[in-house]
Amino acid sequence: MVENQSLCNSNYDEQGYLVIRNFFSAAEISSLRKVILKFHDLWKRDNAEFYQEEAFNSSLITGTKYLAFNDRIELFNFIGSNKIINVIESVMPANPSFMNTQLFFDPQNREQNNFWHRDCQYDYDEEDQKKVIDQTQVLHLRVPLFDEPGMELVPGSHKRWDNDEELNVRLEKKQRASSESLSTGKEIKLAAGDLLLFSADMIHRGLYGLDRLALDILVFESAAVYADYVDDDCLPDISMLDQMEDSTLFTNTMALKSLACTE
Ligand SMILES: O=C(O)CCC(=O)C(=O)O
């Protein structure tokens, strides 16, 4: 149960992020780590060149390509647990829907820099990014599986456009690089067991080091536009829904997808 739900909501609403220390028990993280490491080892073997040259994340962790039925159930039960759904609903009350999962790790090329971005910048030009920030919400839940340097975030930037420094660095204008430091950035160090919630719309970057491995769960507020981003293969089978404490994250997505099909 998330204590002081309204406090969570107002912190997230104002700052664009929320850290809950020791949210998960050592046993919860240890079981999750086993499943994720299975995925990660198989994924690395299958993507050896990409992994060596440039990768810093993988995605579709709940899909059928690398994990067997029982491991997928374990992941779905973790995501669809009362404690996770409660915390999601405390910051996103209106029909939160499952989008995807990603796994973040250190790039093998130690010269590879991290980079400031808003997630929406890869799909929209600057004018549309302003609208997206204003109108839609995507939430990341970061679950570090080991202690890690964490994330650097620009608090409050989920609700406002960039200042000059931020824009030039983030979009590499005026000969700035997206890996340069920002005076408005705030580092959030994370330990295994912590949970970080942050808005995908805010200006952020990952901090590399300590051989990190973090599971990110992506959730969107039910705007049908994001239903197209969801890969069917990453959703649970109907038989898996009953096993979860709370399957609403997935049933909301399924409802949106079936709505999109009939339109
Ligand atoms: O951890 C990273 O390397 C980047 C994370 C990130 O940008 C994201 O989760 O959207």
The ligand as an SDF file (V2000), in Angstrom:
LIG
                    3D

 10  9  0  0  0  0  0  0  0  0999 V2000
   19.1040    4.6700  -18.4660 O   0  0  0  0  0  0  0  0  0  0  0  0
   19.3030    5.0910  -19.5950 C   0  0  0  0  0  0  0  0  0  0  0  0
   20.3320    4.8570  -20.2190 O   0  0  0  0  0  0  0  0  0  0  0  0
   18.2910    5.9460  -20.2620 C   0  0  0  0  0  0  0  0  0  0  0  0
   16.9370    5.7630  -19.7010 C   0  0  0  0  0  0  0  0  0  0  0  0
   15.9240    6.5290  -20.4410 C   0  0  0  0  0  0  0  0  0  0  0  0
   16.2110    7.4370  -21.1270 O   0  0  0  0  0  0  0  0  0  0  0  0
   14.5440    6.1660  -20.3630 C   0  0  0  0  0  0  0  0  0  0  0  0
   14.1990    5.2820  -19.5550 O   0  0  0  0  0  0  0  0  0  0  0  0
   13.7370    6.7790  -21.1020 O   0  0  0  0  0  0  0  0  0  0  0  0
  1  2  2  0
  2  3  1  0
  2  4  1  0
  4  5  1  0
  5  6  1  0
  6  7  2  0
  6  8  1  0
  8  9  2  0
  8 10  1  0
M  END
$$$$
